[in-house]
Amino acid sequence: MDLTKLNFDANEMLDGLQKWVLCESPSFDRTAVNRMQDIAAHDLALMGASVERITPHPLAGDCIRARIPHPDIGDPGILILGHMDTVHPIGTLAKLPVRRDGNLCYGPGIADMKGGNYLALEAIRQLATVGAQTPLPITVLFTSDEEIGSPTSQDVIIAEAKKARLAFNSEPGRPNGNIVTRRKGGIFCHCDIFGVAAHSGGFFEEGRSAIEELARKIQALHALTDLDRGITLNVGLVAGGQSVNTVAAEASCDIDIRYRESADRDKVFERVHEICRTTSVDGTSSNMSVRGEFHPLNPSQQSTELFDIYTKIAANQNVIVKGEHSGGCADSGFIAGVGTPVICGVGPIGGNYHRADEWMEIDSLAERAKFIAETILALASQPTKTNL
């Protein structure tokens, strides 16, 4: 087909994307996330997709699964994955409205990752507009809790990944334009510590400080960090105590574990579990729970082939795209974990994710959508030696 008929206009795409960004959708607000999913479902339906609503947990946001019309629908095909939740609370837009500055646009979740989700849909829409038949059927899956570890949508992602032949995860591209071919695994844990309350002046010796126990645990946890091996431990949230003149009866913390190699996962997790369950302040007790977990993304022969197709298409348009490692976790690890080839970070070029000044490069909306569309079409002519 004549690829010049593909007409991606970045400014028109930005107009459509702004409606998504203006719908705030923090992970822990089910109603807000579902409002965003309503918009996505509507836009998918306008494309002629068959849209399903999945409620993996009654307290969490829904997932949207859409099948794009195709004569081979039901056969293993292409999975396009993205999350619609953001880290930004309701009210962020009132303080930090969406704004444009030259070729950059700022807004909560505009890069991570509503921009990537929108451009992936535009890639599919453009293919349909010019009458192109994709070589494989396409399924779009938009989830609602990736920013908190995908605790409810993980099983939905894995089920779809097992049925797919290959996948794109529309996380944002790196600020330098690269995409992501490798990611760390991550485990998010919560530890509760229980002590004995006492007046800190009159009856100090009767108290057992949960905060002291927490402080000792934090030091032990952070000591597990091994930068050479790509293992990091971070206690990112702490809470505890009743008043300044009371020995603390309760304290808690949330722990972020990151690792590069799958072989390190069990060893570091067991050490964290041991630190959390063992107390050194007499009279205190503690327990630990896992709140979420991401699998690492490591390249395979098939994902490398998919990456090569994508980068050659970019190079044909005089754009050099490389693959790089990210310490951040993503749902692409679940896809890779079941053996389905996936490339990640094919969304727009952006930066400062999770910050008030999160930005996206406007021109990259059209550019990266075109890369996805042409990569999908190119799959029809690929050798089948590895069943890509």
Buried (B, 14 or more C-beta within 10 A) or exposed (E): EEEEEBEBEBEEBBEBBBEBBBBBBBBBBBEBBBBBBBBBBEBBEEBEBEBEEBBBEEEBBBBBBBBBEBEEEEEBBBBBBBBBBBBBEEEBBEEBEBEEEEEBBBBBBBBBBBBBBBBBBBBBBBBBEBEBEBBBBBBBBBBBBBBBBBBBBBEBBBBBBEBBBBBBBBBBBBBEBBBBBBBBBBBBBBBBBBBBBBEBEEEEEEBBBBBBBBBBBBEBBEEBBBEEEBBBBBBEEBEBBEEEEBBBBBBBBBBBBBBBEEEBBEEBBEBBBEBBEEBEBEBBBBEBEBEBBBBBBBBBEBBBBBBBBBBEBBEEEEBEBEBEBBEBBBBBBBBBBBEBBBBBBBBBBBBBBBBEEBBBBBBBBBBBBBBBBBBBBBBEEBEEEEEB
